[in-house]
Amino acid sequence: MRKSVNFTSSLPSDLLAQVEEYAERFKVSTNKIIEQSLLAYFENLKKAEYIRSFRRAADDVEIVNMAEEGLEDIKTGLNEILIY
């Protein structure tokens, strides 16, 4: 189980009102709404990093050539398996 740490933060009043509204609607604590929101936000950041990384790789001629060579090796291997 994760250790909880208390911290103080400010939120715009309209945002806190939304948090409280959803907490009441779903019968969970405001803390749980904020926690789940942060986890989802960090997951989206991680996905964005992967996307940027793959886009950079797609523009790198050396990486593209290595990937194509690897695919050619896989194709050759599959053809050998299918022949037997």
N, C-alpha and C positions, 0 to 999 in steps of 0.2 A: 504494500500500500504506500502511496506517495505521502510524504510528509507535507503538511499544510503550513504555509507561512502567511502571516497577516501583513497586509500592506495597505497604504492609504493612497487613493487616487481620486481625481476629479473627472466627472463625465458631464457633458452637456445635459441639462435637465430633461430635454425632450428624449434623448437617448436613454437615460435612466428610466424615464416613464415607459418606454417601449420594453426595456428589460423587465421591469416590474409587471407590465401587462402580460407578457409571455410567460413569466414565472407563475403568475396567478392562473392563466389559462391552462397551462400544462401541469400545474400542481408540483412545481419544483422550485428550489431556492433560486434567488437571483444570482447567487454565487455559481450555481450549476450552469445557468444560462451563460454567464460570462466565461466560465471555464470551457464549456463546449464550443463557444464561439471562437475563443482563442485557439483551441485545438484545430478547428476547421480552417481558421485563417492560416495557421502555420502549415497545414497540409497543402493548402492552395499555394502558398509561397514555395514549398518544396516542388510542387508540380510545375510552377512557373520557372524555377531554376532548371529543372530537367528539360523543359521545352527550349529555353535559351541555350542550354548546353548542346542539345541535338541540332539546333539551328546553326550554331557556330561550327559544329562538326560537319554539317552538310556543306558548309562553305569552304572547308579545309580539303583541298585536293588530295593531300596525302592520306587523310583518313578515309575519304571516299574510295580511293584506289585500294586501300587495305580491305575495306568492307567488300568491295567488288571481287577482290581476289579470294576472300574467304567464302563468298557465295559461290564462286566458281568451283572451289574445292568441295563444297557441300554438294553441288550439282554432280560433280564427277563421282563422288562417293555414292550418291543415291543411284546414279546410273549403273555403277558396278554392282550394287546390291540387287537392283531390279533385273539385271541380266542373268543372275544366278537363280 
